[in-house]
Amino acid sequence: MRDIQLFAKWEIKTHRVRLYDGETLYKEFTVQEGKKVLINDIEVNKQGLVFNGWSTKKSSFSPYDSNNLVYKDINLYAIHG
């Protein structure tokens, strides 16, 4: 019988976060699973409009809670008023 050496290999699971301004991809990055998306300082400026925040829905304002932990890919949409 031979001795066998086994080695553990760990991979950090990540998820893709996409920020959209309308239909246009504004920014894309990855976040480690179980971590927060840090987007409080990311704004999309449009002349004559006020940036109201990031929404989980394209057509209506459903504010994204930046305290949520990430466990899947996320698309967020810039909301202006």
N, C-alpha and C positions, 0 to 999 in steps of 0.2 A: 504494500500500500504506500502511495506517495503522499507527501505533504502538499497541500494546496494553499496558496495565498490568495485571498480575496481582498479587493479594494473597493471602498465605497466611493461613489461619484454622485455629487449633489448638483442639481441645477436649480437656479432660482427661477420660479415661474413668474412671467411678466404678462401684462395686458396692454393693449394698444389704446391710447386715448387720442381721439381726433377732434379738433376744434374747427368748426365751420363758421364762415360768414356767409349766410345764405347757402348757395350750392357750392361755394368755393372753399376748398380745404385751406384753412388759415395756418394751422400748426398741427404737428403730429409728434407724439413721443410715447415712450413706454413707462409703465409704473409697475413696481413689484407688487405681486399679489398680497393683499392684506394691508397695503399702504394707502395713504390719502393722495388724491389728485390735488396738487398745489397750483391752483389757477387764480387765486385772488388778485394777483398782480398783473394778470394777462387781460388786456382790454383791446377791443377792436374799435378804433376811432373812425367815425364817419362825419364828414362836415355837416353841421346843422342838426345832428342827432346826438342824443345822450346814450351812452352805453349803460344798459340796465343790468347786465350780468349774463350768466351762461344758463341755458335751458337744456333739459333732456329731450324736449320736443321741438321740432322744426317750426311748426305752425302756431304754437301758443307758448306763453310763458309759464313754464314749469321749472322753477329755479332749482339748480343743482346744489345740493348740500355738500360743501367741500369737507365736511366731517365724515362723509361716507367712506368706507373702506372698499377698495377695488377687488372684485373677484371675477370680472369679465371685461371684455372690450367695451369701450364707452364712446359714443358720439355725443358731442355737446355743440350747441348752436348759440351764436351771439345774438342777443336781443337788444334792440335799440328802440328808443321812444322819442 
